[in-house]
Each structure stands twice: as structure tokens, then as C-alpha cells.
Amino acid sequence: MPTSTVRFTNMQDLFDAINSTTGDFLAVTGLSRHFTESACEREKRRRKFRVRRYNSTCQILFITILADLYEELHAWIFTTSCDQLVRSGRERSWRSIGLATRRVEQGHPGGDGGEGDPTGGPHPERGNKGAWPTLVIEAGHSESLGELHYDMRWWFSTSDHQVKIVLLAEYDHTRSVIILEMWEGEAQTHGTIQQTAALQPILQQSIAIAQNTTTNPVSYNVTRGALIPSFRLLLIQDPGPGEADFVFSVPDLEDYGAMVWRQV
């Protein structure tokens, strides 16, 4: 599905464009850094959209439309992560940060900023107002995987790698497949010194989920195994006795695929 692009004229025309967009992603060009963010904040509660990213240099606003397929792509992943925390007795060690906006310079309206899909981080380590999450999930189905890669790099670089894991979830309409990618910040060593500026995001896992309609009932094929986010990176500490990395098993991912396809 193609990405929709419109040029900004006024706030009402922008909201009309949001209402008429059939995909989950809208790029709005020609927006000065002084556009009416407060109006967007009021309207997005009513019209089911969110401001995904604002690039003040290019004057482009990226908007996500909150359709059922889009929501299904990310909601199960975050909910299942929270369930694993509960089962391990760690629910009070986690803070769901949600859709709070994070900026290149916090407290600087009109500058570069962005919202993730569900985000979260350890409590109390990331419990302060404005703290960066350790986990960000970004989803899309009309937004290309390349555009999601841009989002991923923005989170790592803008947070100065305080964000530790970015999970991407895309439904590819062309190939009828779900792509899950897990990216982590990785240190590039120069001599004996590792610098934050030298950190580069590394693709740790790429998983494909395809629907198999030749079986009765319909089944789901998961390629490249379970999804395993790092406990250490999510909670910024090593796992204790009886604790281990999070695991989204192949059967879990098959169930996830079934839920996503109900919304396609």
C-alpha cells in the first residue's frame, strides 16, 4: 500500500486528510516548526491518530492512523511482554511509558520529536518524567519497512542510545507476510575505548510469519524461530536467580499471526 503525502495548508484541511486516509501512515509536508501542536493534541484523542515523528529541518510531520490492523501488530507484543514480567514477579519493576512524546531537546515544542507505539522501561531507573524507555515498538502496514528503519534509527540516536531495544512489526500486503525485526544498540570498539557516538544499531533477529491456507484449519509458518528480547537490556540489570531473557515462542508467534490476520 502506498504512503499518502499531503501538503499542509491549514489545520482543518489536515484533519480532513487524516479522516480520508485509507492506510495507517500520512506524511505532511510544509509544516513550520511553529505549527499548532496543541490542536493536534486535542484532535488526536478524538480522531484516532498520533503524531509519530516531526522533522523540523525538512518540515515534515509523520502521522499514524490507528486502524485495527495497525493496533493488532503492536498491542499483543507489548501485552505479552508485560505478562512475562507479571509471571516473574517483576511487574513493579516496569513502567509503561506509552505514547509520551520524546524530543531531541526535551521541553522544546516545535523541534524534532516523536512518539512510539507502546514503550516502557525499568522502574525506578526510568521512572522520572521525560525519561527514555528501554523498549520501543514501532508498527506499520502502509508504512514501508525502510520508513520503519528510519524510525528505529531516530530512537537510538536521539536518545543517545538510552533506548536499548526497538522492535519493528510490519504487515507486508504485497507478500502477505508479517515481518518482525529486533534491533539493539551495539558498540563499535576503537582501540580500548567504546564511545556512545560509535554505537550503531544491529539487527539481532528477523522473523517472518506467513499464513498457510492449504491446511484445515489455516496454520501459520514462523521462519527463524522464537523472538528473544534481552532481560539485561530491557531492565538494565543482569537476570537474577530463576530469571532469563524474555521468550516469544514459535507457538506464541503463530497465535500472534492468527490475531493479526483477523484484521487484514
Secondary structure, 3 states (H helix, E strand, C coil): CCCEEEECCCHHHHHHHHHHCCCCEEEEECCCCCCCHHHHHHHHHHHCEEEEEEECCCCEEEEEECCHHHHHHHHHHHHHHHHHHHHCCCHHHEEECCCCCEECCCCCCCCCEECCCCEEEECCCCCCCCCCCCEEEEEECCCCHHHHHHHHHHHHHHCCCCCCEEEEEEEECCCCEEEEEEEEEECCCECCECCHHHCEEEEEEEEEEEEECCCCCCEEEEECCCECCCHHHHHCCCCCCCCCCCCECHHHHHHHHHHHHCCC
